[in-house]
Amino acid sequence: MWQARPLRLLLAGAGLFGCEHLDRLARRTDVQVVGVADPSPDARGRIGVRYAVPALFADALEMLERVPADGVIVATPFDAV
């Protein structure tokens, strides 16, 4: 029987809202978070310890260039550069 591969997602922003997304996505079997970007080393460190995300970046554009994915969740403040 054919089974679809998990949806591969990237997450830009590992603050409060980003972690809310990760908490919910981590419980799904049809989704794999393949990369997270956040400029904060502390935020990246927390994500690396708590979730099995294979790629962590300080820069979201670098993540987008380097990690193949099906979609991106943007969980950053409206004024983030």
C-alpha positions in Angstrom: 0.0 0.0 0.0 1.3 3.5 -0.9 1.9 5.9 1.9 2.7 9.6 1.5 5.9 10.8 3.0 5.6 13.3 5.9 5.1 17.0 5.0 8.5 18.6 5.5 8.3 22.0 7.2 10.6 24.8 8.2 10.0 27.1 11.1 11.3 30.7 11.1 11.2 31.9 14.7 11.7 29.9 17.9 10.1 32.2 20.4 6.7 31.7 22.2 4.6 31.2 19.0 7.3 29.2 17.3 7.5 26.8 20.2 3.7 26.5 20.2 3.8 25.4 16.6 6.6 22.9 17.4 4.7 21.4 20.4 1.8 20.7 18.2 3.7 19.5 15.1 5.9 17.2 17.2 2.8 15.1 18.0 1.9 14.6 14.3 3.1 11.6 12.4 2.4 13.2 9.0 4.7 16.2 9.5 8.4 16.5 10.0 10.0 19.8 11.0 13.3 19.7 9.1 14.7 23.1 10.1 14.3 26.0 12.5 15.9 29.4 12.3 16.1 31.9 15.1 18.8 34.6 15.7 19.0 33.7 19.4 21.6 31.1 20.3 19.6 30.3 23.5 16.4 29.7 21.5 18.2 27.4 19.1 19.8 25.6 22.0 16.4 25.0 23.6 15.0 23.7 20.3 18.0 21.4 19.8 17.5 19.8 23.3 13.7 19.5 23.2 12.9 18.6 19.6 14.5 16.3 17.0 15.0 19.0 14.4 17.9 18.1 12.2 19.0 21.6 11.2 19.2 24.8 13.2 20.1 28.2 11.8 20.7 31.7 13.0 19.5 33.1 9.6 16.1 32.1 8.1 17.3 32.9 4.5 20.2 30.5 4.9 17.8 27.9 6.1 15.6 28.4 3.1 18.5 28.1 0.7 20.0 25.0 2.3 17.1 22.8 3.5 14.5 21.3 1.1 11.0 21.6 2.4 7.4 21.6 1.4 6.4 24.7 3.4 7.5 27.4 5.9 5.9 28.6 9.1 6.8 32.2 9.9 6.5 32.8 13.6 8.4 36.0 14.0 7.5 39.5 15.3 6.0 41.7 12.6 9.1 44.0 12.8 11.7 41.2 12.6 14.3 41.8 9.9 
